[in-house]
Amino acid sequence: MGVAGSVPANGIAPYIEFKDVSKAFGKLEVLKDVSFDVLPGEMVCILGRSGVGKSVALHHIMGFLKPDSGRVIVAGEDITDYDEVRLEGIRKKVTMVFQNGALFDSLTVGENVAFPLREKGELSEDQIYQVVDGLLEMVGVKPMREQLPSDLSTGMKRSVAIARALAAQPECVLYDEPTTMVDPLMGNLLGDLIARLKLQLHLTSVVVTHDMRLAKKLADRIVFLHEARAIFFGSYKDMEKSNHPIIQEFLELDELKLEA
């Protein structure tokens, strides 16, 4: 089990660290003294039931939310007290694939992916066209280039959102429930895509999910949240050996789904 705030034995400093992070909305405690870290190039999955603060953790990494106590380190910088101007620099390195895709409805698929490239203003239109084509091909939606997001299935929208996130050339990608509300086949394809991108692009990744099979496929390490606390942080194999009743229940439910 990793301990946030320490440098691992291999001497590599974490890319992301939560140090005793707590967050409440009114009387509802969503995160309570949560600590974990993500190493450069590592993929960490945040697991747990709905409403346990998984997505709230991602929003802290992006700086959309501030902790009530504790520290959040991203890209080696303590961003806990950063204002919006300083957070802009972090958001150039870290990008998020939202659950709803957050695509621009009035832009075609190709224009959506081109948007971050045009904002940077470093490439000619010809170069942008080539990059967009390459990204759409990488995520398997190149034939949909001229379509509007409203013409696409939920799974296809997620693929486009991933392509757009990659267009920003991030060091780290955060995925919020990437397989929710998609059919099992598309969920499997999205899982394969996320795994492939991590390997090809050496991306640091954090995946929020309640899908145990996705976590098993993707995670180098897992943070398991329950009742606002991180009740486990370690490898999937170690999680399988955990005797915590909540984790065992999660694993057993997944076995039942597999048999169904």
Summary of the structure (lengths in Angstrom):
residues: 260
radius of gyration: 18.4
end to end distance: 32.8
largest distance: 56.6
contacts: 833
relative contact order: 0.17
helix: 42%
strand: 23%
